[in-house]
Amino acid sequence: MPRRASIAAANRIKNQFIGQKVDLCSIVNAKSGNCSEDCIFCSQSVHYDTTATTYPLLEEDEVLERAKKMEESGAEHFGLVTSG
């Protein structure tokens, strides 16, 4: 199936089951850099010299504050991502 047809088919299925509804979500990078994994594509790996910002796991209070701000902005889902 050509790409355009695949996208159209996926859109029809989504509309059938979900309609035009859009869920807003937000993520926070809760820990950045110094990852021990050797993923060649990732700028957070400790194995490569990059300009990615590095910081330890955020404190619980800061994560909760960010989650509340995102909720106030309309986000219905909130996720945490971390290096490693």
Residue pairs with C-beta under 8 A, 6 or more apart in sequence:
1 9
23 76
23 77
24 73
24 74
24 75
24 76
24 77
25 75
25 76
25 77
25 78
25 79
26 70
26 73
26 75
26 77
26 78
26 79
27 78
27 79
27 80
27 81
28 58
28 63
28 66
28 67
28 70
28 78
28 79
28 80
28 81
29 81
29 82
30 57
30 58
30 63
30 80
30 81
30 82
31 55
31 56
31 57
31 58
31 82
31 83
31 84
32 44
32 52
32 53
32 54
32 55
32 83
33 44
33 46
33 52
33 53
33 54
33 55
33 83
34 44
34 46
34 54
34 83
34 84
35 42
35 44
35 45
35 46
35 83
35 84
36 46
36 84
37 45
37 84
38 45
38 47
39 45
40 48
42 48
42 83
43 50
43 51
43 52
44 50
44 52
44 54
44 83
57 82
63 80
67 78
70 78
71 78
